[in-house]
Amino acid sequence: MDLEIKKDGTPKYKDVFQRASDFTHAREAKATGMFPYFREIQGVHGNKVICKGKELIMIGSNNYLGLAHDPRVIEASQAATKKYGAGCTGSRFLNGNMSIHEQLERELAVFLKRDAVMLHSTGFFVNLGTLSTLCDAGDYIICDRENHASIIDGCQFSRAKTVPFAHNCIKTLRRRLSHLPEEGGKLIVVDGVYSMSGDIANLPSIVQAAREFGARVYVDEAHALGVLGPNGEGTVAHFGLNKEVDLVMGTFSKSLGSMGGFIAGPEYVIDFLKHTTRCMMFTASLAPAVVGGVLKALELMQAEPERREQLWKNVKKMHEGFRSLGFKIGSTQSPVIPILVGSEVNAFRFSQALFDAGIFTTPAVYPAVKFGQAIVRTSYMATHTDSELNYVLETFRRIAKELGIFEDVAYTGGANSMRSTRYGGYDFKMFNAAGSVEVRTDTGAAVQI
Ligand SMILES: Cc1ncc(COP(=O)(O)O)c(C=O)c1O
């Protein structure tokens, strides 16, 4: 529908679509041939994906244990569809509560040694729904600056005040807590493993501070489930802090190879959330295919600890491999390995060169990370073979040399930190209207390439 235009040719009404018609950057970026997002995956064979008819080694997924394509998981998913149907056509609260949902909640509670668990249709909804339901006006959510977007949005949806602290910095956390009034409810929220830097939260010091200042603790185990802990329970179990951490959330979209998520904690809190979280009550429950697959993946994750052992062998190899080649990979302690490449120009060229060489990665540029500290985010799986990993290291070395990455100011001393602020999306504005690529240098100045 065209909105009415006045005689002088100007629009009569303000159009909410104006923002969309003004948004041309993504299209312009695509025209340059270096657009690294929304890549179409035509097929998956183990660790390889097919894009544009070409086979690539996948080092950009979160399928840490390689369970997403395990035939037993696929079979369980198919069996659940046969038994319960393709979808639940309603929310858990009303007509969509199947026995497999209840079973998965019970099994997760036993696995995590928690009183109760509640499922959500996505991991994003877990954070959005739980934080906005649990915290209200007069409360404080004390949030690591690198927390995932779903946590940030959960804070914004709640009426509580968000109090950010410097990433993994216990000194700032304590300072923030010390300034909050005693009468305000306080919840400290952190990622167990940070999705961009790969850092592990300093949970022992966080729970110590929480105890001193009367705060509850909430840990997002999205990237830690299946990866850390004696049986893959996550960061909380890794540090042996099950009693000290009040609530844990997890996703099924990473190690468990599917989609959806959960919140786990005391019975009375989960019961309250079950009856009040709008993100759960007013959305359709997880499809049987998803729940069937997740149940099987959870079983395999526990029955096959060798997957986690192999994952850590691969991770160690890649940490050491990248460092010995001279790459800066920050303070990662996990399968998420950010490769500092410096300017945005480098990030896009690097990712494209990797793609051309048969490696699938994604770059992260400003404002996902600081100016001049663009990264190529890589992450590893238990199923990657030695020869695949050797090829990745050798290709990174070759491309870094060809692109002069080590001469970039990020390596020569201009940037010595990889801390990022993750409040924005990806910045498409670096491409100008002519279709040529305009990117920022490390100083923030625009240049054409
Ligand atoms: C730390 C963290 N929390 C939550 C989520 C959201 O999970 P999901 O993709 O399952 O909705 C993600 C996803 O990337 C994440 O990295």
The ligand as an SDF file (V2000), in Angstrom:
LIG
                    3D

 16 16  0  0  0  0  0  0  0  0999 V2000
   25.7740  -16.9280   25.8480 C   0  0  0  0  0  0  0  0  0  0  0  0
   24.5260  -17.1840   25.0790 C   0  0  0  0  0  0  0  0  0  0  0  0
   23.3410  -17.1660   25.7250 N   0  0  0  0  0  0  0  0  0  0  0  0
   22.1810  -17.3740   25.0760 C   0  0  0  0  0  0  0  0  0  0  0  0
   22.1440  -17.6210   23.7180 C   0  0  0  0  0  0  0  0  0  0  0  0
   20.8360  -17.8260   23.0180 C   0  0  0  0  0  0  0  0  0  0  0  0
   20.6780  -19.1830   22.7570 O   0  0  0  0  0  0  0  0  0  0  0  0
   19.8220  -19.7600   21.5360 P   0  0  0  0  0  0  0  0  0  0  0  0
   20.6190  -19.5590   20.2950 O   0  0  0  0  0  0  0  0  0  0  0  0
   19.6830  -21.1900   21.9070 O   0  0  0  0  0  0  0  0  0  0  0  0
   18.5280  -19.0300   21.5040 O   0  0  0  0  0  0  0  0  0  0  0  0
   23.3510  -17.6680   23.0170 C   0  0  0  0  0  0  0  0  0  0  0  0
   23.3380  -17.9240   21.5580 C   0  0  0  0  0  0  0  0  0  0  0  0
   24.1980  -17.6150   20.8120 O   0  0  0  0  0  0  0  0  0  0  0  0
   24.5720  -17.4420   23.7070 C   0  0  0  0  0  0  0  0  0  0  0  0
   25.7410  -17.4470   23.0570 O   0  0  0  0  0  0  0  0  0  0  0  0
  1  2  1  0
  2  3  1  0
  2 15  2  0
  3  4  2  0
  4  5  1  0
  5  6  1  0
  5 12  2  0
  6  7  1  0
  7  8  1  0
  8  9  2  0
  8 10  1  0
  8 11  1  0
 12 13  1  0
 12 15  1  0
 13 14  2  0
 15 16  1  0
M  END
$$$$
